[in-house]
């Protein structure tokens, strides 16, 4: 799967540019629906990745691109659910997550990618 960092607020996946957070589930790309996590914004100062979202749990590894500066908080409940499912959780700045995605076949890509902060 081809993935690259364009700049703050923009990424490209398989030739398509995105100016919003995305979820990749086995190669299928969709917009991240972060509304369920907005209730936790006050606690973190930023809308975190919470268990309330539609997280792509389908593989053995979940990549979380935490933004340009690594500011996306990942709630402990997400970490606990990944551990419960036996899924390796890799939370790194988005440019690093994209570099990892770029080496994987689409079916193996399960990711939540934050494009700002």
C-alpha positions in Angstrom: 0.0 0.0 0.0 1.5 3.4 -0.9 1.2 6.0 1.8 3.1 9.3 2.4 3.0 12.4 4.4 2.3 15.5 2.3 2.5 18.0 5.1 0.6 19.2 8.2 -3.0 18.3 7.7 -2.6 16.2 4.6 -1.6 12.6 3.7 -1.8 10.5 0.6 -2.8 6.9 0.4 -2.7 5.0 -2.9 -2.7 8.2 -4.8 -5.6 9.9 -3.1 -5.0 12.9 -0.9 -6.8 13.3 2.4 -7.1 16.5 4.5 -8.8 14.7 7.4 -8.2 11.8 9.7 -8.6 8.4 8.2 -9.1 4.8 9.1 -7.6 2.0 7.0 -9.2 -1.4 7.5 -7.6 -4.1 5.5 -6.8 -1.7 2.8 -10.2 0.1 2.7 -9.8 3.8 3.5 -12.6 5.8 5.2 -12.9 9.1 7.1 -12.3 8.7 10.8 -15.6 9.3 12.7 -14.2 10.9 15.9 -17.5 12.2 17.2 -17.9 9.3 19.7 -14.5 10.4 21.2 -15.4 14.1 21.5 -16.9 13.5 25.0 -13.3 12.9 26.3 -11.8 16.0 24.8 -12.0 18.0 28.1 -10.0 15.3 29.9 -7.2 15.3 27.2 -7.3 18.8 25.7 -7.6 17.1 22.3 -10.1 14.6 21.0 -8.4 11.2 21.8 -8.7 7.9 20.2 -11.3 6.1 22.3 -12.8 2.7 22.4 -16.1 4.3 21.4 -14.9 4.7 17.8 -15.0 2.1 15.0 -11.5 0.9 15.4 -10.2 -1.5 12.7 -9.4 -4.5 14.9 -9.1 -7.0 12.0 -5.4 -7.7 12.0 -2.6 -8.6 14.3 -1.3 -5.1 14.5 -3.1 -1.7 14.8 -1.1 1.3 13.7 -2.1 4.6 15.2 -0.6 7.7 13.5 -0.6 10.2 16.4 -0.2 13.3 14.2 2.6 15.6 13.0 3.9 16.1 16.5 2.5 12.9 18.1 -0.2 14.7 20.0 -3.2 12.4 19.5 -3.9 10.8 22.8 -4.7 7.1 22.8 -6.9 6.2 25.7 -5.9 3.4 28.1 -9.1 1.5 27.2 -7.9 1.2 23.6 -4.5 -0.1 24.8 -6.3 -2.6 27.0 -8.7 -3.8 24.2 -5.7 -4.3 21.9 -4.0 -6.4 24.5 -7.2 -8.4 25.2 -7.5 -9.2 21.5 -3.8 -10.0 21.2 -3.2 -7.1 18.8 0.1 -5.3 18.7 -0.6 -1.5 19.2 1.9 0.7 17.4 1.3 4.4 18.2 3.8 6.7 16.5 3.8 10.1 14.7 1.8 9.8 11.5 4.8 10.2 9.2 6.3 7.1 10.8 3.0 5.2 10.6 2.8 6.0 6.9 6.3 4.7 6.3 5.3 1.4 7.9 2.1 1.3 5.9 4.1 1.8 2.7 5.9 -1.5 3.3 2.7 -3.6 3.9 0.2 -5.3 1.6 -3.2 -3.6 1.8 -4.9 -6.6 3.6 -2.4 -6.2 6.5 -3.1 -2.5 7.0 -5.3 -1.7 10.0 -4.7 1.9 11.0 -6.1 5.1 12.5 -4.3 8.2 11.2 -4.4 11.7 12.6 -3.3 14.3 10.1 -2.8 17.4 12.3 -1.2 18.1 15.7 
